[in-house]
Amino acid sequence: MKKFTLIFLATILLCFSCEKLMAQAPYKASVGGILYPSLAVGPSFKVFLTNNIAFQTDMLFKAVFTGSINEGAVLYFLLETNTNVTYQKKFKEKETYELFWLMGGGLSLGYQISGNGKFGVNTIMGFELCAKKIPLTFQMDLRPGYAMLFNMNGSPIETFSVFSSNYLDKNPWHHFDWLLGFTLRYTFKNKIDN
């Protein structure tokens, strides 16, 4: 975890140092939501802190379909907030749109419907398509990461395996977490000035 934190901070510092060379924020802020067919739905907010660094937070009702060797496939539902910092760079521009790639990382905190808490860390990578003539943007991203479900009373995690009725007997329960997000947002076009 310490190595991941150091690599993440070094990446952010590198991005800040070259930010003035690649000024290209497509908008100042945007508001919208993550849409079906994602395994999550909910509101999304994104703001550019500099011309290439953005802060994005999503509040989600999420279905997590994951698994492990001992438990098999597991499905659980939760309310979650997922906050990410991304570096974004334009790689294609046409008359009607701009296309950006993005990458970064973030944290998630959640509450499972059966009463457990969730903590996770994730990376984020994807693309954002920004319309030039209308104030809309579409983002598609993948967020693989690590998460754990836990509760404070020490009782087993109450989540079920998809192909059996067994409850997990671990607390905390560590697992692979992921999200494939499709986000549509309304943009506020006041670009950041140098």
CORWOTA-V668741 format. One record per residue. N is the residue number from 0. PHI is phi in whole degrees, 0 to 359 (999 if undefined). Layout:
n,phi
N,PHI
N,PHI
This chain:
n,phi
0,999
1,294
2,296
3,301
4,297
5,295
6,296
7,298
8,294
9,296
10,296
11,297
12,297
13,298
14,296
15,295
16,290
17,256
18,300
19,290
20,286
21,233
22,294
23,196
24,304
25,285
26,197
27,272
28,208
29,211
30,227
31,185
32,198
33,279
34,245
35,298
36,264
37,299
38,278
39,212
40,224
41,156
42,289
43,223
44,227
45,222
46,222
47,272
48,277
49,225
50,288
51,235
52,253
53,237
54,246
55,231
56,228
57,233
58,249
59,232
60,261
61,233
62,254
63,254
64,248
65,215
66,183
67,209
68,297
69,281
70,266
71,76
72,284
73,234
74,231
75,214
76,242
77,202
78,261
79,214
80,246
81,236
82,242
83,227
84,248
85,234
86,259
87,230
88,219
89,285
90,231
91,208
92,221
93,236
94,295
95,253
96,207
97,237
98,242
99,239
100,260
101,217
102,206
103,175
104,200
105,190
106,235
107,227
108,231
109,209
110,228
111,287
112,303
113,274
114,108
115,267
116,269
117,223
118,229
119,208
120,235
121,212
122,260
123,221
124,213
125,174
126,227
127,230
128,255
129,249
130,288
131,270
132,263
133,231
134,276
135,229
136,221
137,237
138,237
139,238
140,214
141,243
142,232
143,282
144,186
145,244
146,214
147,221
148,261
149,207
150,217
151,277
152,272
153,82
154,284
155,300
156,290
157,266
158,222
159,244
160,285
161,295
162,260
163,208
164,258
165,284
166,271
167,290
168,246
169,247
170,209
171,282
172,249
173,267
174,200
175,282
176,241
177,200
178,206
179,252
180,255
181,238
182,239
183,245
184,226
185,272
186,255
187,256
188,281
189,295
190,289
191,284
192,269
193,283
